[in-house]
Amino acid sequence: MAAPPTAPQMEMGKPVPGQGSAPPFEPAKAYPYPYPGQDTEAGVRGHGYDRLPCCGLGIGWVLFILGFIFGAIPWYAGALLLCFYKRDRREKPGFIACAVAAVIGTILIIIAVVVPSEVRVHHY
C-alpha cells in the first residue's frame, strides 16, 4: 500500500529590504532600561506610591477636618485651592469636599442671618 500524497513543504522566505520589513527593535541609547525591581517613577509627584502631604491625608482633607474646628474658613481656602492646585490629582477629592462644605456652610449662614430669631424659636 502506498503512502498518501503529502503537500509540498513551503519555506518561509526572508523579507526583502524596502518591501515592508521593519528594522530590528533597538532601545534608545539615552534612556536605559531599568533593572528588575527598579521603580522608574519613584519620587515623581502624582505617582500612586508617593505619600500625600499632611500625614498622608492630603491638604484638602486636612482643610476639610479643620473647617469643623475653625468655623468654615479652611473650607473656603480648600475651595480656592481646587481651582489653582495642580501638583497632585489625588488631592482633588479633599478639595471638592471643602467646596461642597463651603457651599452648604454659606447657605446655612445666610439662613441664620436672614430668618429672624422669632421665626426660628417658638414660644409656647
All heavy atoms as an XYZ file, in Angstrom:
941
protein
N       0.829     -1.158      0.000
C       0.000      0.000      0.000
C       0.884      1.235      0.000
O       1.836      1.334      0.760
C      -0.868     -0.058      1.227
C      -1.924      0.925      1.190
S      -3.164      0.353      2.318
C      -4.430      1.214      1.671
N       0.540      2.183     -0.816
C       1.352      3.394     -0.970
C       0.902      4.456      0.031
O      -0.269      4.547      0.389
C       1.223      3.922     -2.380
N       1.838      5.268      0.467
C       1.547      6.356      1.417
C       0.759      7.453      0.696
O       0.960      7.685     -0.491
C       2.841      6.919      1.977
N      -0.165      8.093      1.423
C      -0.930      9.162      0.775
C      -0.014     10.321      0.398
O       0.992     10.566      1.050
C      -1.936      9.574      1.848
C      -1.344      9.148      3.137
C      -0.519      7.954      2.825
N      -0.355     10.999     -0.671
C       0.495     12.115     -1.082
C       0.447     13.237     -0.040
O      -0.586     13.514      0.568
C      -0.103     12.555     -2.407
C      -1.487     12.045     -2.394
C      -1.489     10.816     -1.534
N       1.552     13.877      0.205
C       1.634     14.983      1.158
C       1.806     16.284      0.409
O       2.294     16.313     -0.721
C       2.827     14.784      2.119
O       4.017     14.729      1.362
C       2.669     13.503      2.935
N       1.403     17.355      1.067
C       1.546     18.680      0.460
C       3.023     19.041      0.440
O       3.775     18.690      1.350
C       0.755     19.707      1.264
N       3.447     19.720     -0.582
C       4.859     20.090     -0.632
C       5.200     21.065      0.499
O       4.393     21.916      0.874
C       5.019     20.745     -2.011
C       3.655     21.140     -2.416
C       2.711     20.198     -1.743
N       6.367     20.887      1.067
C       6.817     21.764      2.145
C       7.171     23.135      1.570
O       7.845     23.231      0.558
C       8.045     21.149      2.833
C       7.761     19.845      3.532
C       6.881     20.046      4.759
O       6.948     21.070      5.395
N       6.048     19.075      5.053
N       6.668     24.195      2.263
C       6.973     25.551      1.812
C       7.948     26.176      2.803
O       7.820     26.011      4.002
C       5.698     26.389      1.734
C       4.696     25.859      0.733
S       3.296     26.917      0.550
C       4.035     28.339     -0.190
N       8.888     26.899      2.289
C       9.838     27.591      3.139
C       9.413     29.042      3.283
O       8.922     29.654      2.344
C      11.239     27.535      2.533
C      11.828     26.145      2.521
C      13.257     26.185      2.013
O      13.879     27.265      2.066
O      13.733     25.152      1.553
N       9.651     29.547      4.487
C       9.378     30.962      4.710
C      10.553     31.753      4.174
O      11.693     31.546      4.583
C       9.197     31.253      6.206
C       7.996     30.551      6.819
S       6.445     31.082      6.095
C       6.325     32.717      6.726
N      10.268     32.627      3.260
C      11.338     33.416      2.679
C      11.749     34.570      3.587
O      11.007     35.011      4.460
N      12.936     35.049      3.398
C      13.417     36.186      4.162
C      12.835     37.454      3.550
O      12.689     37.556      2.335
C      14.936     36.237      4.133
C      15.568     35.070      4.850
C      17.071     35.193      4.833
C      17.697     34.019      5.550
N      19.138     34.072      5.485
N      12.472     38.444      4.410
C      11.914     39.672      3.852
C      12.961     40.429      3.039
O      14.146     40.429      3.361
C      11.481     40.465      5.074
C      12.268     39.909      6.199
C      12.538     38.481      5.858
N      12.472     41.025      2.000
C      13.353     41.811      1.140
C      13.398     43.226      1.699
O      12.347     43.817      1.971
C      12.822     41.810     -0.308
C      13.699     42.650     -1.209
C      12.705     40.394     -0.826
N      14.576     43.791      1.919
C      14.642     45.155      2.444
C      13.905     46.134      1.549
O      13.987     46.074      0.328
C      16.143     45.466      2.474
C      16.823     44.138      2.467
C      15.898     43.212      1.732
N      13.154     47.030      2.188
C      12.414     48.034      1.434
C      11.020     47.604      1.052
O      10.279     48.357      0.455
N      10.622     46.374      1.354
C       9.288     45.916      0.991
C       8.499     45.520      2.237
O       8.075     44.385      2.391
C       9.377     44.743      0.022
C       9.945     45.114     -1.315
C       9.890     43.953     -2.286
O       9.439     42.871     -1.946
N      10.344     44.190     -3.506
N       8.328     46.483      3.159
C       7.507     46.238      4.335
C       8.237     45.597      5.492
O       7.634     45.273      6.484
N       9.520     45.379      5.377
C      10.230     44.785      6.504
C      10.676     45.901      7.444
O      11.148     46.945      7.009
C      11.433     43.984      6.016
O      12.365     44.849      5.398
N      10.515     45.671      8.718
C      10.901     46.665      9.716
C      12.285     46.326     10.245
O      12.645     45.151     10.355
C       9.896     46.670     10.857
N      13.074     47.346     10.552
C      14.382     47.059     11.135
C      14.207     46.469     12.526
O      13.182     46.665     13.172
C      15.053     48.426     11.189
C      13.932     49.405     11.210
C      12.834     48.766     10.419
N      15.162     45.716     13.010
C      15.030     45.142     14.347
C      14.936     46.240     15.395
O      15.521     47.312     15.245
C      16.304     44.313     14.512
C      17.253     44.830     13.499
C      16.422     45.380     12.382
N      14.171     45.966     16.461
C      13.945     46.959     17.514
C      15.212     47.153     18.326
O      15.828     46.189     18.774
C      12.818     46.504     18.437
C      12.604     47.409     19.607
C      11.998     48.631     19.442
C      13.040     47.054     20.865
C      11.815     49.477     20.508
C      12.864     47.885     21.934
C      12.243     49.106     21.763
N      15.605     48.385     18.483
C      16.753     48.709     19.319
C      16.318     49.748     20.339
O      15.711     50.755     19.980
C      17.889     49.266     18.469
C      18.469     48.263     17.497
C      19.605     48.861     16.696
O      20.128     49.913     17.104
O      19.953     48.277     15.671
N      16.607     49.532     21.626
C      16.226     50.525     22.626
C      17.020     51.812     22.451
O      18.136     51.798     21.937
C      16.558     49.838     23.953
C      17.568     48.808     23.617
C      17.284     48.380     22.208
N      16.407     52.907     22.860
C      17.075     54.197     22.763
C      18.297     54.218     23.668
O      18.276     53.696     24.777
C      16.111     55.313     23.152
N      19.354     54.820     23.207
C      20.598     54.835     23.974
C      20.517     55.795     25.151
O      21.144     55.592     26.175
C      21.757     55.248     23.064
C      21.918     54.366     21.849
C      22.481     53.018     22.211
C      22.812     52.224     20.992
N      21.882     51.178     20.688
N      19.726     56.866     25.043
C      19.674     57.879     26.100
C      18.829     57.427     27.288
O      18.984     57.953     28.376
C      19.110     59.179     25.539
N      17.932     56.472     27.098
C      17.052     56.023     28.167
C      17.271     54.535     28.421
O      16.634     53.691     27.799
C      15.584     56.267     27.801
C      15.302     57.710     27.484
C      15.143     58.144     26.181
C      15.220     58.648     28.505
C      14.902     59.473     25.888
C      14.984     59.973     28.227
C      14.825     60.381     26.922
O      14.591     61.692     26.652
N      18.166     54.191     29.310
C      18.423     52.760     29.550
C      17.241     52.098     30.238
O      16.490     52.729     30.973
C      19.651     52.772     30.458
C      19.598     54.097     31.139
C      18.969     55.046     30.158
N      17.096     50.824     29.976
C      16.026     50.075     30.604
C      16.309     49.918     32.093
O      17.462     49.739     32.487
C      15.874     48.692     29.968
C      15.188     48.723     28.640
C      15.845     48.385     27.476
C      13.863     49.100     28.557
C      15.217     48.415     26.264
C      13.224     49.138     27.339
C      13.898     48.793     26.203
O      13.257     48.831     25.009
N      15.267     49.971     32.920
C      15.513     49.763     34.348
C      15.837     48.299     34.626
O      15.384     47.409     33.917
C      14.192     50.165     34.995
C      13.185     49.958     33.936
C      13.880     50.236     32.626
N      16.627     48.101     35.620
C      16.905     46.726     36.001
C      15.706     46.178     36.763
O      14.897     46.942     37.282
C      18.191     46.629     36.822
C      18.241     47.515     38.025
C      17.723     47.103     39.242
C      18.814     48.778     37.952
C      17.751     47.916     40.345
C      18.847     49.596     39.060
C      18.328     49.163     40.261
O      18.348     49.968     41.354
N      15.528     44.870     36.857
C      14.344     44.296     37.508
C      14.212     44.763     38.954
O      15.183     44.808     39.702
C      14.611     42.790     37.445
C      15.553     42.619     36.315
C      16.394     43.864     36.276
N      13.030     45.183     39.320
C      12.762     45.640     40.673
C      12.952     47.134     40.860
O      12.708     47.661     41.931
N      13.379     47.844     39.824
C      13.603     49.279     39.953
C      12.296     50.025     39.711
O      11.596     49.743     38.736
C      14.657     49.743     38.952
C      14.916     51.237     39.006
C      15.886     51.680     37.917
O      16.271     50.893     37.071
N      16.270     52.927     37.954
N      11.963     50.935     40.603
C      10.775     51.757     40.420
C      11.159     52.955     39.570
O      11.934     53.811     40.000
C      10.223     52.211     41.778
C       8.883     52.909     41.662
O       8.336     52.944     40.544
O       8.386     53.418     42.672
N      10.639     53.018     38.368
C      11.063     54.060     37.435
C      10.457     55.408     37.751
O      10.958     56.421     37.295
C      10.673     53.672     35.993
O       9.262     53.458     35.951
C      11.409     52.422     35.557
N       9.364     55.451     38.525
C       8.704     56.722     38.793
C       8.771     57.107     40.265
O       7.963     57.901     40.736
C       7.253     56.653     38.341
C       7.110     56.430     36.856
C       5.662     56.381     36.427
O       4.788     56.692     37.243
O       5.413     56.028     35.283
N       9.698     56.561     41.018
C       9.795     56.890     42.428
C      10.177     58.350     42.586
O      11.065     58.859     41.919
C      10.838     56.011     43.109
N       9.469     59.036     43.460
C       9.751     60.438     43.719
C       9.054     61.393     42.785
O       9.190     62.599     42.926
N       8.292     60.901     41.824
C       7.582     61.777     40.902
C       6.237     62.122     41.512
O       5.480     61.242     41.895
C       7.389     61.093     39.527
C       6.603     61.974     38.589
C       8.730     60.732     38.936
N       5.921     63.400     41.637
C       4.648     63.818     42.233
C       3.489     63.344     41.365
O       3.537     63.426     40.145
C       4.581     65.338     42.345
C       4.985     65.824     43.685
C       3.925     65.417     44.649
N       4.295     65.700     46.007
C       4.076     64.843     46.978
N       3.585     63.676     46.750
N       4.363     65.160     48.209
N       2.446     62.869     42.008
C       1.284     62.372     41.290
C       1.328     60.878     41.069
O       0.385     60.293     40.576
N       2.423     60.247     41.426
C       2.537     58.798     41.301
C       1.812     58.151     42.463
O       1.807     58.669     43.566
C       4.015     58.394     41.290
C       4.232     56.975     40.926
N       4.306     55.992     41.861
C       4.355     56.365     39.731
C       4.490     54.832     41.260
N       4.521     55.039     39.964
N       1.162     57.053     42.233
C       0.330     56.425     43.245
C       1.063     55.902     44.459
O       0.444     55.605     45.461
N       2.383     55.778     44.407
C       3.112     55.206     45.524
C       3.647     56.251     46.496
O       4.096     55.908     47.570
C       4.270     54.352     45.004
C       3.814     53.253     44.098
C       4.212     53.207     42.779
C       2.958     52.261     44.565
C       3.791     52.205     41.941
C       2.528     51.252     43.730
C       2.948     51.229     42.422
O       2.518     50.228     41.596
N       3.652     57.520     46.116
C       4.155     58.570     46.988
C       3.119     58.911     48.042
O       1.912     58.850     47.794
C       4.482     59.831     46.188
C       5.635     59.616     45.238
O       6.447     58.719     45.510
O       5.716     60.339     44.238
N       3.595     59.295     49.233
C       2.671     59.712     50.294
C       2.194     61.124     50.041
O       2.925     61.959     49.526
C       3.385     59.669     51.645
C       3.508     58.273     52.187
C       3.990     58.316     53.579
N       3.035     59.072     54.381
C       3.026     59.094     55.695
N       3.924     58.417     56.357
N       2.136     59.787     56.353
N       0.971     61.389     50.436
C       0.442     62.732     50.351
C       0.977     63.561     51.516
O       1.345     63.011     52.557
C      -1.085     62.698     50.403
C      -1.770     62.128     49.174
C      -3.248     61.955     49.435
C      -1.551     63.021     47.986
N       1.006     64.888     51.371
C       1.440     65.722     52.489
C       0.421     65.694     53.624
O      -0.675     65.150     53.475
C       1.554     67.114     51.869
C       0.727     67.076     50.646
C       0.735     65.654     50.170
N       0.765     66.285     54.742
C      -0.104     66.368     55.924
C      -0.444     64.975     56.461
O      -1.614     64.573     56.500
C      -1.366     67.160     55.640
S      -1.058     68.842     55.137
N       0.566     64.235     56.843
C       0.430     62.909     57.451
C      -0.227     61.898     56.503
O      -0.893     60.965     56.947
C      -0.331     62.985     58.767
S       0.470     64.014     59.988
N      -0.095     62.081     55.229
C      -0.637     61.152     54.261
C      -2.102     61.386     53.916
O      -2.650     60.689     53.081
N      -2.747     62.351     54.582
C      -4.159     62.635     54.288
C      -4.322     63.513     53.063
O      -5.292     63.380     52.335
C      -4.814     63.343     55.481
C      -5.092     62.490     56.706
C      -5.620     63.362     57.824
C      -6.073     61.407     56.381
N      -3.438     64.431     52.871
C      -3.567     65.399     51.796
C      -4.056     66.726     52.344
O      -4.735     66.797     53.378
N      -3.715     67.777     51.657
C      -4.053     69.128     52.102
C      -5.567     69.320     52.141
O      -6.110     69.917     53.068
C      -3.400     70.164     51.171
C      -1.878     70.028     51.227
C      -3.807     71.575     51.546
C      -1.153     70.788     50.155
N      -6.272     68.817     51.136
C      -7.720     69.011     51.050
C      -8.470     68.407     52.226
O      -9.356     69.036     52.806
N      -8.131     67.159     52.585
C      -8.842     66.514     53.695
C      -8.479     67.145     55.033
O      -9.323     67.216     55.930
C      -8.573     65.017     53.708
C      -9.273     64.318     52.588
C      -8.701     63.714     51.524
C     -10.687     64.192     52.406
N      -9.668     63.208     50.690
C     -10.903     63.485     51.212
C     -11.793     64.614     53.133
C     -12.172     63.181     50.733
C     -13.066     64.312     52.656
C     -13.237     63.611     51.471
N      -7.245     67.614     55.183
C      -6.876     68.294     56.427
C      -7.652     69.601     56.545
O      -8.156     69.944     57.627
C      -5.352     68.523     56.488
C      -4.977     69.449     57.621
C      -4.629     67.196     56.634
N      -7.779     70.341     55.447
C      -8.580     71.566     55.474
C     -10.050     71.258     55.763
O     -10.726     72.024     56.461
C      -8.450     72.317     54.150
C      -7.117     73.006     53.901
C      -7.072     73.571     52.490
C      -6.863     74.092     54.912
N     -10.550     70.148     55.234
C     -11.934     69.765     55.496
C     -12.163     69.499     56.982
O     -13.137     69.964     57.572
C     -12.293     68.532     54.662
C     -13.699     68.057     54.843
C     -14.751     68.759     54.291
C     -13.980     66.904     55.551
C     -16.061     68.325     54.446
C     -15.274     66.460     55.715
C     -16.315     67.172     55.166
N     -11.244     68.766     57.609
C     -11.369     68.473     59.047
C     -11.219     69.753     59.866
O     -11.972     69.990     60.823
C     -10.328     67.410     59.449
C     -10.667     66.076     58.775
C     -10.263     67.249     60.958
C      -9.568     65.042     58.866
N     -10.251     70.597     59.495
C     -10.040     71.849     60.236
C     -11.219     72.808     60.086
O     -11.413     73.675     60.932
C      -8.752     72.525     59.767
C      -7.455     71.829     60.162
C      -6.261     72.550     59.561
C      -7.331     71.734     61.668
N     -12.006     72.670     59.026
C     -13.173     73.527     58.838
C     -14.210     73.350     59.935
O     -14.925     74.293     60.284
N     -14.314     72.153     60.503
C     -15.244     71.935     61.607
C     -14.741     72.598     62.887
O     -15.527     72.961     63.745
C     -15.444     70.433     61.845
C     -16.184     69.750     60.734
C     -15.506     68.964     59.819
C     -17.552     69.896     60.594
C     -16.185     68.329     58.794
C     -18.241     69.269     59.571
C     -17.553     68.485     58.671
N     -13.433     72.744     63.012
C     -12.856     73.327     64.220
C     -12.805     74.849     64.130
O     -13.153     75.549     65.083
C     -11.436     72.749     64.450
C     -11.517     71.234     64.634
C     -10.760     73.405     65.647
C     -10.178     70.528     64.585
N     -12.391     75.375     62.989
C     -12.165     76.812     62.848
C     -13.277     77.539     62.097
O     -13.062     78.628     61.571
C     -10.821     77.066     62.160
C      -9.654     76.619     62.973
C      -8.897     75.543     62.567
C      -9.328     77.251     64.152
C      -7.818     75.113     63.310
C      -8.254     76.831     64.908
C      -7.491     75.757     64.488
N     -14.440     76.998     62.033
C     -15.598     77.717     61.525
C     -15.618     77.984     60.042
O     -15.818     79.125     59.632
N     -15.421     77.021     59.234
C     -15.634     77.046     57.775
C     -14.594     77.850     57.004
O     -14.602     77.816     55.782
C     -17.026     77.539     57.418
N     -13.690     78.561     57.646
C     -12.686     79.326     56.900
C     -11.761     78.392     56.107
O     -11.474     78.678     54.935
C     -11.909     80.254     57.852
C     -12.858     81.314     58.387
C     -10.735     80.895     57.146
C     -12.279     82.176     59.475
N     -11.280     77.274     56.658
C     -10.462     76.367     55.839
C     -11.217     75.782     54.648
O     -10.603     75.435     53.630
C     -10.054     75.264     56.816
C     -10.111     75.905     58.149
C     -11.254     76.867     58.060
N     -12.532     75.681     54.730
C     -13.302     75.168     53.596
C     -13.211     76.117     52.408
O     -13.112     75.686     51.262
C     -14.758     74.954     53.983
C     -14.967     73.865     54.979
C     -14.112     72.850     55.279
C     -16.105     73.683     55.798
N     -14.651     72.041     56.243
C     -15.883     72.530     56.586
C     -17.292     74.370     55.969
C     -16.800     72.062     57.511
C     -18.219     73.904     56.880
C     -17.971     72.761     57.641
N     -13.263     77.421     52.681
C     -13.146     78.399     51.596
C     -11.742     78.356     50.990
O     -11.587     78.490     49.776
C     -13.481     79.799     52.097
C     -14.919     79.922     52.530
C     -15.257     80.068     53.869
C     -15.945     79.866     51.597
C     -16.572     80.155     54.266
C     -17.267     79.956     51.992
C     -17.571     80.096     53.332
O     -18.875     80.185     53.722
N     -10.724     78.156     51.840
C      -9.353     78.028     51.325
C      -9.237     76.780     50.442
O      -8.610     76.818     49.374
C      -8.365     77.958     52.482
N      -9.849     75.679     50.862
C      -9.825     74.461     50.050
C     -10.571     74.621     48.742
O     -10.167     74.080     47.712
N     -11.674     75.380     48.771
C     -12.421     75.626     47.531
C     -11.585     76.460     46.562
O     -11.622     76.228     45.349
C     -13.736     76.330     47.854
N     -10.829     77.411     47.070
C      -9.948     78.192     46.198
C      -8.796     77.337     45.662
O      -8.420     77.456     44.496
C      -9.388     79.398     46.959
C     -10.355     80.551     47.171
C      -9.731     81.614     48.039
C     -10.775     81.140     45.837
N      -8.248     76.492     46.515
C      -7.158     75.624     46.069
C      -7.626     74.635     45.002
O      -6.816     74.186     44.184
C      -6.555     74.869     47.251
C      -5.635     75.691     48.149
C      -5.225     74.870     49.359
C      -4.409     76.143     47.382
N      -8.893     74.283     45.008
C      -9.430     73.392     43.971
C      -9.194     73.985     42.584
O      -8.913     73.257     41.634
C     -10.922     73.153     44.206
C     -11.669     72.351     43.152
C     -11.122     70.933     43.079
C     -13.148     72.314     43.466
N      -9.279     75.297     42.486
C      -9.095     75.954     41.187
C      -7.637     76.076     40.785
O      -7.324     76.083     39.592
C      -9.714     77.349     41.231
S     -11.470     77.341     41.571
N      -6.726     76.164     41.757
C      -5.349     76.515     41.431
C      -4.314     75.430     41.711
O      -3.194     75.536     41.248
C      -4.938     77.776     42.205
C      -5.807     78.954     41.880
C      -6.686     79.455     42.804
C      -5.753     79.545     40.631
C      -7.487     80.536     42.505
C      -6.549     80.612     40.317
C      -7.423     81.122     41.257
N      -4.626     74.401     42.471
C      -3.635     73.397     42.866
C      -3.605     72.288     41.831
O      -4.562     71.542     41.675
C      -4.003     72.825     44.241
C      -2.931     71.973     44.865
C      -1.894     72.541     45.574
C      -2.971     70.596     44.765
C      -0.920     71.768     46.163
C      -2.001     69.803     45.345
C      -0.974     70.398     46.050
O      -0.009     69.634     46.626
N      -2.497     72.156     41.117
C      -2.397     71.170     40.026
C      -1.255     70.183     40.228
O      -0.886     69.465     39.320
C      -2.176     71.893     38.692
C      -3.248     72.898     38.354
C      -4.561     72.250     38.076
C      -5.579     73.299     37.685
N      -6.921     72.865     37.794
N      -0.654     70.123     41.400
C       0.520     69.276     41.594
C       0.180     67.794     41.666
O       0.897     66.968     41.135
C       1.254     69.684     42.867
C       1.941     71.017     42.713
C       2.621     71.412     43.967
N       3.830     70.612     44.154
C       4.561     70.658     45.234
N       4.220     71.432     46.230
N       5.637     69.925     45.340
N      -0.901     67.439     42.345
C      -1.207     66.028     42.563
C      -2.714     65.826     42.399
O      -3.510     66.431     43.111
C      -0.761     65.617     43.965
C      -0.700     64.115     44.131
O      -1.239     63.404     43.266
O      -0.123     63.653     45.123
N      -3.101     64.970     41.483
C      -4.529     64.771     41.213
C      -5.239     64.057     42.358
O      -6.452     64.097     42.459
C      -4.718     64.000     39.916
C      -4.096     62.631     39.926
C      -4.304     61.909     38.612
N      -3.541     60.703     38.546
C      -3.875     59.564     39.166
N      -4.959     59.520     39.890
N      -3.109     58.501     39.069
N      -4.483     63.382     43.230
C      -5.109     62.680     44.347
C      -5.617     63.638     45.415
O      -6.359     63.240     46.303
C      -4.109     61.706     44.972
C      -3.661     60.628     44.008
C      -2.597     59.766     44.604
N      -1.408     60.560     44.869
C      -0.441     60.200     45.705
N      -0.520     59.072     46.360
N       0.610     60.970     45.875
N      -5.237     64.913     45.340
C      -5.705     65.918     46.292
C      -7.125     66.385     45.972
O      -7.792     66.960     46.820
C      -4.778     67.134     46.269
C      -3.387     66.866     46.748
C      -3.258     66.976     48.246
O      -4.270     67.224     48.919
O      -2.157     66.802     48.747
N      -7.574     66.163     44.768
C      -8.841     66.737     44.293
C     -10.058     66.335     45.121
O     -10.902     67.197     45.399
C      -9.042     66.378     42.826
C      -9.990     67.297     42.129
C      -9.946     67.078     40.633
C     -10.721     68.153     39.930
N     -10.628     68.070     38.498
N     -10.240     65.089     45.558
C     -11.440     64.766     46.345
C     -11.545     65.567     47.648
O     -12.641     65.972     48.033
C     -11.288     63.273     46.633
C     -10.424     62.753     45.551
C      -9.495     63.869     45.218
N     -10.423     65.821     48.309
C     -10.456     66.630     49.528
C     -10.854     68.067     49.243
O     -11.606     68.682     50.006
N     -10.348     68.616     48.131
C     -10.712     69.979     47.762
C     -12.184     70.067     47.365
O     -12.865     71.054     47.661
C      -9.831     70.485     46.626
C      -8.383     70.675     47.013
C      -7.375     70.335     46.143
C      -8.038     71.196     48.245
C      -6.054     70.514     46.488
C      -6.718     71.375     48.607
C      -5.718     71.034     47.723
N     -12.693     69.041     46.698
C     -14.112     69.031     46.330
C     -14.974     68.955     47.587
O     -16.013     69.623     47.679
C     -14.412     67.876     45.351
C     -13.747     68.168     44.002
C     -15.909     67.661     45.186
C     -13.825     67.037     43.019
N     -14.557     68.163     48.568
C     -15.291     68.095     49.837
C     -15.298     69.455     50.516
O     -16.323     69.879     51.085
C     -14.667     67.043     50.752
N     -14.191     70.178     50.453
C     -14.137     71.530     51.020
C     -15.087     72.469     50.287
O     -15.773     73.288     50.921
C     -12.715     72.086     50.951
S     -11.587     71.369     52.142
N     -15.138     72.372     48.969
C     -16.015     73.248     48.194
C     -17.482     72.970     48.511
O     -18.281     73.903     48.690
C     -15.745     73.068     46.701
N     -17.853     71.693     48.611
C     -19.242     71.341     48.941
C     -19.584     71.818     50.352
O     -20.659     72.395     50.587
C     -19.461     69.818     48.793
C     -20.791     69.398     49.365
C     -19.345     69.412     47.335
N     -18.675     71.615     51.289
C     -18.918     72.060     52.662
C     -19.002     73.581     52.730
O     -19.810     74.129     53.503
C     -17.813     71.549     53.585
N     -18.208     74.288     51.924
C     -18.262     75.747     51.912
C     -19.616     76.235     51.386
O     -20.196     77.184     51.938
C     -17.125     76.313     51.064
N     -20.135     75.584     50.359
C     -21.446     75.980     49.816
C     -22.544     75.711     50.841
O     -23.407     76.575     51.091
C     -21.719     75.235     48.484
C     -23.163     75.402     48.059
C     -20.783     75.727     47.403
N     -22.523     74.541     51.446
C     -23.542     74.216     52.460
C     -23.423     75.150     53.656
O     -24.432     75.642     54.178
C     -23.427     72.738     52.882
C     -23.823     71.837     51.712
C     -24.293     72.445     54.103
C     -23.578     70.364     51.961
N     -22.195     75.428     54.091
C     -21.987     76.358     55.202
C     -22.472     77.749     54.879
O     -23.072     78.424     55.729
N     -22.236     78.212     53.659
C     -22.709     79.541     53.244
C     -24.230     79.601     53.254
O     -24.819     80.586     53.712
C     -22.170     79.877     51.844
O     -20.747     79.817     51.874
C     -22.615     81.251     51.409
N     -24.886     78.567     52.767
C     -26.360     78.537     52.767
C     -26.883     78.570     54.190
O     -27.833     79.315     54.506
C     -26.868     77.297     52.002
C     -26.559     77.441     50.510
C     -28.361     77.089     52.227
C     -26.821     76.189     49.703
N     -26.276     77.813     55.086
C     -26.721     77.806     56.482
C     -26.491     79.151     57.158
O     -27.328     79.606     57.959
C     -26.025     76.688     57.255
C     -26.414     75.261     56.863
C     -25.589     74.248     57.644
C     -27.889     75.033     57.088
N     -25.376     79.804     56.855
C     -25.112     81.129     57.429
C     -26.117     82.147     56.913
O     -26.642     82.966     57.679
C     -23.663     81.564     57.133
C     -22.689     80.707     57.940
C     -23.450     83.039     57.430
C     -21.240     80.885     57.556
N     -26.427     82.094     55.632
C     -27.421     83.031     55.073
C     -28.785     82.800     55.706
O     -29.481     83.757     56.065
C     -27.484     82.884     53.532
C     -26.205     83.429     52.916
C     -28.703     83.599     52.962
C     -26.074     83.168     51.432
N     -29.174     81.544     55.875
C     -30.462     81.247     56.505
C     -30.468     81.742     57.944
O     -31.455     82.329     58.413
C     -30.767     79.738     56.434
C     -31.081     79.347     54.995
C     -31.928     79.371     57.351
C     -31.243     77.863     54.786
N     -29.365     81.573     58.657
C     -29.302     82.006     60.049
C     -29.367     83.521     60.179
O     -29.918     84.046     61.150
C     -28.021     81.481     60.701
N     -28.832     84.243     59.216
C     -28.826     85.702     59.287
C     -30.151     86.282     58.809
O     -30.680     87.230     59.406
C     -27.643     86.271     58.466
C     -27.749     87.778     58.315
C     -26.326     85.890     59.113
N     -30.707     85.737     57.755
C     -31.902     86.325     57.136
C     -33.160     86.015     57.932
O     -34.004     86.887     58.139
C     -32.042     85.825     55.675
C     -33.380     86.227     55.086
C     -30.904     86.356     54.844
N     -33.304     84.793     58.377
C     -34.518     84.408     59.088
C     -34.463     85.009     60.491
O     -33.503     84.797     61.226
C     -34.640     82.866     59.152
C     -35.852     82.459     59.977
C     -34.725     82.295     57.765
N     -35.463     85.799     60.878
C     -35.454     86.411     62.210
C     -35.505     85.350     63.312
O     -36.029     84.257     63.134
C     -36.708     87.277     62.250
C     -37.328     87.199     60.922
C     -36.607     86.173     60.101
N     -34.978     85.695     64.428
C     -34.903     84.726     65.531
C     -36.285     84.358     66.061
O     -36.476     83.291     66.606
C     -34.031     85.279     66.656
O     -34.611     86.461     67.171
N     -37.274     85.261     65.922
C     -38.617     84.955     66.406
C     -39.269     83.840     65.595
O     -40.088     83.095     66.091
C     -39.517     86.198     66.349
C     -39.140     87.278     67.336
C     -38.017     88.153     66.826
O     -37.817     88.222     65.599
O     -37.295     88.718     67.660
N     -38.917     83.744     64.337
C     -39.486     82.701     63.488
C     -38.862     81.346     63.823
O     -39.522     80.322     63.814
C     -39.293     83.048     61.999
C     -39.773     81.908     61.112
C     -39.991     84.343     61.654
N     -37.569     81.348     64.129
C     -36.860     80.090     64.397
C     -37.236     79.496     65.747
O     -37.290     78.298     65.912
C     -35.348     80.312     64.350
C     -34.827     80.403     62.928
C     -33.339     80.509     62.899
N     -32.978     81.909     63.127
C     -31.943     82.323     63.812
N     -31.135     81.471     64.356
N     -31.708     83.597     63.947
N     -37.487     80.341     66.751
C     -37.776     79.855     68.093
C     -39.259     80.050     68.355
O     -39.796     81.151     68.252
C     -36.947     80.623     69.145
C     -37.285     80.140     70.532
C     -35.482     80.501     68.847
N     -39.942     78.987     68.705
C     -41.358     79.055     69.012
C     -41.536     79.142     70.532
O     -41.062     78.297     71.257
C     -42.087     77.804     68.471
C     -42.005     77.678     66.991
N     -42.740     78.457     66.153
C     -41.274     76.863     66.195
C     -42.477     78.135     64.903
N     -41.573     77.152     64.897
N     -42.215     80.179     70.969
C     -42.509     80.330     72.399
C     -43.946     79.888     72.636
O     -44.876     80.453     72.114
C     -42.331     81.784     72.833
C     -40.924     82.264     72.668
N     -39.906     81.891     73.485
C     -40.367     83.114     71.744
C     -38.791     82.484     73.116
N     -39.055     83.227     72.041
N     -44.102     78.890     73.418
C     -45.459     78.401     73.706
C     -45.873     78.819     75.082
O     -45.251     78.844     76.047
C     -45.514     76.867     73.560
C     -45.333     76.420     72.142
C     -44.143     75.838     71.724
C     -46.349     76.573     71.212
C     -43.982     75.407     70.434
C     -46.181     76.136     69.924
C     -44.998     75.570     69.541
O     -44.836     75.128     68.250
